[in-house]
Amino acid sequence: MSHESDLRESVRAGYAAAALRVTEGGTACCGSGSVEIDENFGSGLYGEAQRESLPAEAVAASLGCGNPLAVAELREGERVLDLGSGGGIDVLLSARRVGASGKAYGLDMTEEMLALAVANAKKAEAKNVEFLKGTIEAIPLPAGTIDVVISNCVINLSVDKPSVFAEMFRVLAPSGRIGISDVVSDDELSPTERAERGDYVGCIAGALSFTEYRRGLEAAGFASVEITATHSVADGMYSAIVRAVKPADAALPAATKAASPGTSCCG
C-alpha cells in the first residue's frame, strides 16, 4: 500500500472503532481511541438544547472540533451535505433546520458509522435525511444539486484536499456556500511540526495552514473565503470556522445544464 492508502485506512479503522465503542455504550473523541469527551472536540461544542434533542448515540459519536450549524445559517427548503457525517449529529440537526421541504445528506466512507447514523435517524424519526457511502474526494451526487456543504473536523483527515475542495465546488449550486469547522495551523508551522503536535487520525497532523486552506479554496473557484480561529487545540493549531461561496455566475457542467427534470441518460 502507498503512504496515502495507509493513512486513509488508518482513518477508516480509527472511526470504525469509534462507532463500535458508541454502539457498545461508550463515547469517542476524534478517532483517538479515548472514550472521554475532550474539551476541544466532541459534543461539548454543541448547546445543551441541541444535545438533549437527539438520540444519545448521535451525541456520543460526535467527533468534531466545532459546530458548523452555528455558522452555516441554514434556511427552510435548502439541500445540505455533511462531509464525513459520522454518527449523524450534524445531519439530524440540519434536517430540522431545513424542514420537510429541504433535505440533509450525510456522506461517510465507514460502514460502522453509516450503520450508526441510519439507526440514529430512525430513532429521531427524521424523514428528510439520506446517508451515502463514499469518500469526500469523490462525492456521489450530481453537480449543482446542493445549497450548503458543511463538515466538522473531517477535511483535515483527507489525503487529497484539492480534490475535496473541487468536489465541494462541483456539487454546489451557483451561490451555494460552505460552513465548515476544521483544524488549521499557523502559517509558520511546517507539516513536520504539525505532526509533532498530534497524529493524523487525531485530526492534527493532516491540518492545512491558514494560507494553504485559503489558497486551496480559491484555486477550486470559491470566493469570499473567511477562516476564523475559534479555540486552540494544540500549540499553534486551532479549531476554525471556514466560510466561502460559489460565485453566482459559476457555470454548471454542460450535461447538467442540458438535463431537464424527469429525464436521465446513461444510468
C-alpha positions as CSV (number, residue, x, y, z in Angstrom):
1,M,0.0,0.0,0.0
2,S,1.1,3.6,-0.6
3,H,1.6,6.1,2.2
4,E,-1.7,7.8,1.3
5,S,-3.5,4.4,1.3
6,D,-2.1,3.6,4.6
7,L,-3.3,6.9,6.1
8,R,-6.8,6.5,4.7
9,E,-7.0,3.0,6.1
10,S,-5.8,4.3,9.5
11,V,-8.6,6.9,9.4
12,R,-11.2,4.4,8.4
13,A,-10.2,1.9,11.1
14,G,-10.0,4.6,13.8
15,Y,-13.5,5.8,13.1
16,A,-14.9,2.4,12.7
17,A,-13.6,1.6,16.1
18,A,-15.1,4.8,17.5
19,A,-18.5,3.8,16.1
20,L,-18.3,0.4,17.6
21,R,-17.5,2.0,21.0
22,V,-20.6,4.1,20.8
23,T,-22.7,1.0,19.8
24,E,-21.3,-0.7,22.9
25,G,-22.4,2.1,25.2
26,G,-19.3,4.4,25.2
27,T,-18.2,7.6,23.6
28,A,-15.4,8.6,21.4
29,C,-13.1,11.5,20.6
30,C,-11.8,12.3,17.2
31,G,-10.8,8.7,16.4
32,S,-8.1,8.9,19.0
33,G,-9.0,5.8,21.0
34,S,-10.2,7.8,24.0
35,V,-13.7,7.2,25.3
36,E,-13.8,10.6,27.1
37,I,-15.1,13.8,25.5
38,D,-12.2,16.2,25.0
39,E,-12.9,19.8,25.8
40,N,-11.7,20.8,22.3
41,F,-13.6,18.1,20.5
42,G,-17.0,16.4,20.5
43,S,-20.4,17.1,21.8
44,G,-19.4,19.7,24.4
45,L,-19.2,22.2,21.5
46,Y,-22.9,21.9,21.0
47,G,-25.6,23.7,23.1
48,E,-27.4,21.7,25.8
49,A,-30.7,22.0,24.0
50,Q,-29.2,20.6,20.8
51,R,-27.7,17.6,22.6
52,E,-30.8,16.8,24.5
53,S,-33.0,16.9,21.4
54,L,-31.0,14.0,19.7
55,P,-30.5,10.3,20.3
56,A,-27.8,9.7,22.9
57,E,-25.8,7.6,20.4
58,A,-25.7,10.5,18.0
59,V,-24.3,12.8,20.7
60,A,-21.8,10.2,21.9
61,A,-20.5,9.7,18.4
62,S,-19.8,13.5,17.9
63,L,-16.1,13.7,17.0
64,G,-15.8,17.2,15.6
65,C,-13.9,20.3,16.6
66,G,-16.7,22.8,16.3
67,N,-20.4,23.2,15.5
68,P,-20.8,24.0,11.8
69,L,-24.5,24.6,12.2
70,A,-23.7,27.7,14.3
71,V,-22.3,29.4,11.2
72,A,-24.0,27.7,8.2
73,E,-27.2,29.8,8.6
74,L,-29.4,27.0,7.1
75,R,-32.8,28.1,5.7
76,E,-36.1,26.3,5.1
77,G,-36.1,24.2,2.0
78,E,-32.3,24.1,1.5
79,R,-30.3,21.0,0.5
80,V,-27.4,20.3,2.8
81,L,-24.5,17.9,2.5
82,D,-22.4,16.9,5.5
83,L,-18.9,15.6,4.6
84,G,-17.8,12.9,6.9
85,S,-21.1,12.7,8.7
86,G,-20.1,10.1,11.3
87,G,-22.9,9.2,13.7
88,G,-25.2,11.8,12.1
89,I,-25.4,14.6,14.7
90,D,-25.0,17.4,12.2
91,V,-27.2,15.8,9.6
92,L,-30.0,15.4,12.1
93,L,-29.7,19.0,13.3
94,S,-29.5,20.2,9.7
95,A,-32.7,18.3,8.8
96,R,-34.6,20.1,11.4
97,R,-33.3,23.5,10.2
98,V,-34.2,23.0,6.6
99,G,-37.6,21.4,7.3
100,A,-39.7,19.0,5.4
101,S,-39.2,20.9,2.1
102,G,-35.4,20.6,2.4
103,K,-33.1,17.6,2.7
104,A,-29.9,16.7,4.6
105,Y,-27.4,14.3,3.1
106,G,-24.6,12.6,5.1
107,L,-21.5,11.2,3.4
108,D,-19.2,8.8,5.1
109,M,-16.7,6.1,4.0
110,T,-17.1,4.0,7.2
111,E,-19.7,1.2,7.2
112,E,-19.8,1.2,11.0
113,M,-20.5,4.9,11.2
114,L,-23.1,4.7,8.4
115,A,-24.9,2.0,10.3
116,L,-24.9,4.0,13.5
117,A,-26.1,7.1,11.6
118,V,-29.0,5.3,10.0
119,A,-30.1,3.9,13.4
120,N,-29.9,7.4,14.9
121,A,-32.0,8.8,12.1
122,K,-34.7,6.1,12.8
123,K,-34.7,6.9,16.5
124,A,-35.0,10.6,15.7
125,E,-37.8,9.9,13.2
126,A,-36.1,12.0,10.7
127,K,-37.7,11.7,7.3
128,N,-35.7,14.2,5.2
129,V,-32.3,12.6,5.6
130,E,-30.2,10.3,3.4
131,F,-26.8,8.8,4.2
132,L,-24.4,7.9,1.4
133,K,-21.3,5.7,1.3
134,G,-18.3,7.2,-0.4
135,T,-15.3,9.4,0.1
136,I,-15.2,13.2,0.3
137,E,-12.7,13.2,-2.6
138,A,-15.4,11.7,-4.9
139,I,-18.8,12.8,-3.7
140,P,-21.6,10.5,-5.2
141,L,-24.0,13.4,-6.1
142,P,-24.6,15.2,-9.3
143,A,-23.2,18.7,-10.0
144,G,-25.1,21.7,-8.8
145,T,-27.5,19.9,-6.5
146,I,-26.5,21.2,-3.1
147,D,-27.1,24.6,-1.5
148,V,-24.8,24.2,1.6
149,V,-21.9,22.0,2.3
150,I,-21.0,21.5,6.0
151,S,-18.3,19.4,7.6
152,N,-17.0,19.0,11.1
153,C,-13.3,18.3,11.6
154,V,-13.0,15.9,8.6
155,I,-11.3,17.7,5.7
156,N,-8.0,17.7,7.7
157,L,-8.2,13.9,7.5
158,S,-8.2,13.8,3.7
159,V,-5.0,12.8,1.9
160,D,-6.2,14.7,-1.2
161,K,-7.5,18.1,-0.1
162,P,-7.5,19.7,-3.6
163,S,-10.0,17.0,-4.7
164,V,-12.2,17.7,-1.7
165,F,-12.3,21.4,-2.5
166,A,-13.0,20.7,-6.2
167,E,-15.8,18.3,-5.3
168,M,-17.4,20.7,-2.9
169,F,-17.4,23.3,-5.6
170,R,-18.8,20.9,-8.2
171,V,-21.8,19.7,-6.1
172,L,-22.8,23.2,-5.0
173,A,-25.3,25.2,-7.0
174,P,-24.3,28.7,-8.1
175,S,-24.4,31.0,-5.0
176,G,-24.1,27.9,-2.8
177,R,-21.9,28.1,0.3
178,I,-19.8,26.2,2.7
179,G,-19.9,26.4,6.5
180,I,-17.1,24.2,7.9
181,S,-15.4,23.6,11.2
182,D,-11.8,22.2,10.8
183,V,-8.4,22.2,12.4
184,V,-6.0,24.8,10.9
185,S,-2.4,25.6,11.8
186,D,-0.3,28.8,12.0
187,D,1.4,29.5,8.7
188,E,4.8,29.3,10.4
189,L,4.3,25.6,11.3
190,S,5.8,23.1,8.8
191,P,4.0,19.8,8.1
192,T,6.6,18.1,10.3
193,E,6.0,20.4,13.2
194,R,2.2,19.9,12.9
195,A,2.8,16.1,13.0
196,E,4.8,16.6,16.2
197,R,1.7,18.0,17.9
198,G,-0.6,15.1,17.1
199,D,-1.3,12.2,14.8
200,Y,-3.2,12.1,11.5
201,V,-6.2,10.2,12.8
202,G,-6.3,12.5,15.8
203,C,-7.1,15.4,13.5
204,I,-3.8,17.3,13.9
205,A,-1.0,16.1,11.5
206,G,-3.1,16.5,8.4
207,A,-4.2,20.0,9.0
208,L,-3.6,22.8,6.5
209,S,-2.2,26.2,7.5
210,F,-4.5,29.3,7.2
211,T,-2.8,30.3,3.9
212,E,-2.9,26.8,2.5
213,Y,-6.6,26.5,3.2
214,R,-7.4,29.8,1.7
215,R,-5.4,29.2,-1.5
216,G,-6.9,25.7,-1.8
217,L,-10.4,27.0,-1.7
218,E,-9.7,29.9,-4.1
219,A,-7.9,27.5,-6.5
220,A,-11.1,25.4,-6.6
221,G,-13.1,28.5,-7.6
222,F,-14.5,29.7,-4.3
223,A,-14.9,33.4,-3.4
224,S,-15.4,35.4,-0.2
225,V,-13.2,33.0,1.8
226,E,-13.2,33.6,5.5
227,I,-11.2,31.5,8.0
228,T,-11.6,32.4,11.7
229,A,-10.0,30.6,14.6
230,T,-12.3,29.8,17.5
231,H,-10.1,28.0,20.0
232,S,-6.7,26.4,20.4
233,V,-6.4,22.6,20.0
234,A,-2.6,22.4,20.2
235,D,0.4,24.7,20.2
236,G,-0.1,26.9,17.0
237,M,-3.1,24.9,15.9
238,Y,-6.8,25.9,16.1
239,S,-10.3,24.9,15.5
240,A,-11.5,27.3,12.9
241,I,-14.7,28.3,11.1
242,V,-14.3,28.3,7.3
243,R,-16.8,30.1,5.1
244,A,-16.8,30.5,1.3
245,V,-19.2,31.0,-1.6
246,K,-19.5,29.6,-5.1
247,P,-20.0,32.6,-7.4
248,A,-23.4,33.1,-8.7
249,D,-22.1,33.2,-12.3
250,A,-20.2,29.9,-11.9
251,A,-21.1,27.7,-14.9
252,L,-22.5,24.2,-14.3
253,P,-21.2,21.4,-16.5
254,A,-22.9,21.3,-19.9
255,A,-24.6,17.9,-19.2
256,T,-26.1,19.3,-16.0
257,K,-27.5,22.4,-17.8
258,A,-28.9,20.4,-20.6
259,A,-30.7,17.9,-18.5
260,S,-34.4,18.5,-17.9
261,P,-36.4,17.3,-14.9
262,G,-37.7,13.8,-15.3
263,T,-35.1,12.7,-17.8
264,S,-31.9,10.8,-17.4
265,C,-29.2,9.4,-19.6
266,C,-26.6,6.6,-19.3
267,G,-27.7,5.4,-15.8
